[in-house]
Structure formats: structure tokens, C-alpha cells
């Protein structure tokens, strides 16, 4: 039992990272109807920025500064590479974001060099005793940070003028334009948000470990997560992320005991994709994806 | 004064849809714009509100001006801020948002609290007040039309452009919408009413234009239009003669060919 609960908490920690990344994908998708493949690069950029800023600013200061800087970077990318393509087929824009991803990653890797760089988080691999469970502090930290960010995002979309405009524009762009919403700024804000979220995710991936040039691969797990949760659903991204994280940890934990030997030892890596397949068989729109609101 | 002068609009660089349109709407006036499908009525509204871009359309000649200031080069948001509201054809409400959120979005460009404007909106459309929290997509057609009108009014426009507000509504509801338009106009908002339902439009308008193939072909006070023989025959449906006696190419008079 203790074993199970510990695995679930580890999974929630890992899942929070997926949730943050998936939120970025979904926010951009909702605004522009394009999946941005630049998220992995923003994630890496955020983590690397933290390693440079953590000296003078401390961990939290560096995290906030890196988040804002990455948001700014995403804003620049949107303005220069994506905005001119408005009105072109979604496929074209998606491929452009792939190019942006590679370009940004190359630049960031140059900063990373061959040195071991760390985000110097206050937790490392330290654990804490919670109701008889040994829990890694970094997992608690990322879970709390994600909770705060998600609550903030949902409040933003529900109560603020711009948040409402973003929801409206994602439903019907022309009608939103006719009400005086500037769709350009909706795009810009979405990209900035996604960039910031990716930066936070990247920093927490690197917490307790080194910043690794290959850690962007973790962002790829966000793809099954968003498809699982429903491409256009923010709650779907959060729930999907946490679900995938937990299932992955459970698979890693219990595989040795229950899975047949021929599966090998790293089944947990493919769990997200297997879960996605299974969910899609039952719910083709994903868990929370919206079908159109229709009057009967 | 909302004034359109010699406006030419081209879609996709080839399709000339408006061929030199001039109309004017004085402050506090209701003006009706009639015409068959494809005459270019909706395009004219898009040109005024800056929504041509979305449809690959472009103004090649002429101008649109509001109280003497040219507005045809402005972005849609700027046009809304200048005081022109539009209710698009087919209502185009945000079906996934709640009624109140739709209205709040209508006030996107206006600064300050929405409270007062919401109150005014609910007093004009009491039915919306009772369904504040419900999903807008589940409203009936008439309620959706009222929501669309309320949403446009949230920006406190000086001129309201209405594109086919009677579309798909029962005669009773059309009457209700007509009365609401009169009420909105009475509070000082100029109205440009694009309609297929000519009887309804001309009964409340003070002036009327008839469009055909991208041109204005008749431009008269609505009383004269109502009395006009041709209008009576083509738009108001008074058949004075049997179609049996008419050659097919004579059945529908065209002012242009």
C-alpha cells in the first residue's frame, strides 16, 4: 500500500510536468488551430536560462525571470515566424514551428555547451516524511506550482477581459473580430503563455538532475497527453497529464512483478501511447474534447 | 453621418462584388438596404466594419467615412471603438459561452465596468436576464437573435448594422425584433438594416436602398419605395397579373442587365 501511494505521488509529480507542457500545446491549438512543435525548445530554453540566472537571483527569482524571458522569446517567434502565415493551411504553420524548434534548440545547446549545468533547486533528491510515506520534495514542489498555475489560468480564462476574448476567438474568430477583439493579440498572448508554461516545466524536469540537451524529449509525451485529454480542452490537458504521469510510474513500479519478461524492462516509456490508443478506441474526441454544442 | 462613397470591393483579386456603392445613414435614422441574394449587401457591411480581410476581399476604390473621418483602412477593433456595431448574418453567437459571457465580450472594447451596460441590455431584452447563466448555444433562434443584438449594443455603438435579423424567425418573433429595432433606434442609435423581409424593413425605415449586382438601383424614402409598383411586385409580393401571361424573361424586372 505504501509502495502504491508513493508511486502515485511520484506519478503526480511527473504528471504535473506533462500537464504544464500539454496546457501550452492546448492553449496555442485553441487560439490558432495549429499544434506548435516549438514547445520542446521553449522547455529547454527555460531550464537553461534558469541555470544562468540562479546565481544572482536565487531559484524562485530565476524561475520567474526565466519564465518571463521564455514567454518573451515565444512572443518574438510568434510575431516573426507565425503571424505572417495567418490564413495559410495549418500544416504549413505546424512545419514552421518544427523548424523554429530545431533552430531554438541549436542556439540553446550552444549555451549549454559540454558543461554540467544545474538549476540549483533547493530540493535536490531530498525526501520528506508525509503520513508515513517517503516523498521526494521536488515532486511536492512541482505539484504545488502546477496547482497554483492551473488555478491562475482557469481564473484568467473565466474572469478577465482578455481571457474571455481568447475563448471567444477560439470558438469563432470572425465573430470575435466583429466584437472588437484583436485576434493578433490573442495569438500573441497564447504563444507567450505556452512559452512560459514550457519554461516552468523544463525547470522542474531538471530539478534534482542536470540540464540535459536531450531532455526536450519529455515534451513529446505531451502529444499523447493532449490527444488523450481532447485537443481543445484545458481541463483535459491537466487531467490527461496527471493520469499519464501516474500510470507511467505505476507501470515502472509494478512491471517487474506483473508484466511478462518478454516485454523488457522499460514498458513505462510506452505507457502514454498505449493509454492514448485505448482511450481513443472508446472516446474518439479524447476524454474532455468538445463536440459541438448543438440545439436539439 | 455614416457615409459610403463610390465603394468598389474585389474578392480574391478577381471577383468585383461592389461596383461603386454610395449610401448614407444619418444619426438616429433607420435605413433599409434591400436586395436579392448575392447582391452584395453583406459585403457592404463587411467593408464598413473591416471584416473583408477574413474573406480575402479588398476595397479597391471609394471610401467609408464616419462623421467625415475615413474608416475603411481601420482594423475591425478600431471600427468598433469608433462606434459602429454589427450583428452578423446568422447571429454568430458564441455557442459554448454563457449568455452573460457573450454580452461581456460585446463590451470588450469599452473600458470600465460592464455592470451598467449589462443592466441596460437586460432591461431591453428581459428574456436574456432570465437565462444569464445558460449556454448560449441552447437558446432558441429568437433569443439568440436578441443575444446577438444585445452583444453588439454592449459597445454602445452610434450606428448599428443589422444583417438579416429576421432570418429563420417566425412572423410573431419578426414583429418582436422589429419593435426592438425601433426601440434601439429611439434611444439615438442609427440603424442600417439589411433585410430580405422588405415589408418589415420598409415599415420602420425612413429611407431605403435597393441593391442589385453590386450597385444601388433605387434610392428613395421608404414611403415612396412602399408605393413603388416594381418594389411592390418584386419584394412585397403583390401579384397584380398572372405569371401565366408573362414570358419567362419578362417575369422579373432587372434595372441592370
Interface residues (C-beta under 8 A of the other chain):
Chain A: X161 X164 X165 X167 X168 X171 X172 X173 X174 X175 X176 X177 X178 X179 X180 X181 X182 X290 X292 X293 X294 X295
Chain B: X49 X50 X51 X54 X75 X76 X77 X79 X80 X81 X86 X88 X92 X93 X94 X95 X96 X97 X101 X104 X105 X106 X108 X109 X135 X137 X138 X139 X140 X151 X152 X155
